[in-house]
Amino acid sequence: MNVRHDGDHDHDSQADPMSLVAILLGGILAWGGLGWLADWALGFQGLFLPIGIVLGAAGAVYLIYVRYVRS
């Protein structure tokens, strides 16, 4: 039985590359999808989609930094 006593952190400090790619793609797809949905709902063509993609990528990079680099 392996018991960890490192506080409230339940993730490893070393991430496998696939989880990093999944976080990055998930952020881009989720926020890009919201941007596309906003474009569709508000009648714009290509205004919010790139904003969503950039926000998703930036948020994912920040999340990766907080989870794996800063810890």
N, C-alpha and C positions, 0 to 999 in steps of 0.2 A: 504494500500500500504506500503510495507516494503522496505525502501531504506537503503542500506548499504553504509557507508562512511569509509571504511578501506583501502583506497589506491587502488592499482591495483590488489589486491588479490580477485579472484572470486571463491575461493574454501573455504570450511569450514575447520577450524583447527582440527575438529574431523572427522575422516574418519570411515565409516562403514567397518566392516571386509571383506565384499564381494568385495569392491573396492580395498582393499589391496591385496587380493588374485588374483584379476583380473590383477592388475599391475604386480605382481610377475609372474604369469603364462604367461601373455602376453610377458614379457621380455624373459623368458626362451624359449617359443615356437618360438618367432620371431628370436632371435639370434641363437637358436639351429637349426632352419630351414635354416638359412643362412649358418651355419656351415655344415649342411648336404649337402646343395647345392654346397658349395665349395668342399667338399669331392667328390661328384659325378662328378663335372666338372673337377676337377684336377686329378681324378683317385686314390684318397686315400681311405682307409677304416678306418674310426673312428679316424681321426686325428683332423679335424676341428669341428666335432660335439661336443665333450666334451668341447672344448675351447669356442664354441659359447654358450653352456649351462651355463658355469661358467660366461662368460661375461654378458650374459642376466640376470642371477640371481644377480650378483653384481651391474649391472646398475639399475635394478629394486629396489633393496634395497636402493641404493643411491637416486633414485628418490622419494621413499617413505620417506626417511629421510629428503630430501630437502622440500618436499611438506607439510609434516605433523608434523615432529618433530622439525625442525629448525624454522618454522614459528611461 
